[in-house]
């Protein structure tokens, strides 16, 4: 995204939920560049052209996972770093948001026992909050 917009990648933020690769789900409504939502920067986002751009962007994310596996043979560092970051946040009560699989019965009108990775704020006293919000998957 940063390359397309001509900004450093660390200035681009988006939640990608689910497993790594084909089953990942980008939350396009939350994509922002330095706090400015992409839909405000790119009015085409809701059009057919925007849908095609989103599809291509997601394909690049999925393909990059397979490229890492092809070049290195594994992806253990990413998983290890994620677990270490989550553990540090819990032990030090840093209140950092993480996508964590949680039963969402009662949220979004869901009445069944369904688990989704949603924005969570885990800490030393357990899961402090689940950020329910509008999401454009």
Secondary structure, DSSP 8 states (H G I E B T S, - for coil): -HHHHTS-GGGEE--EESSSSTT-EE-GGG-EETTEEHHHH-GGGGSHHHHHHHHHHHHHHHHHHHHHHHHHS--HHHHHHHHHHHHHHHHTT----EEEEEE-TTSTT--S--EEEEEEEEETTEEEEE-------
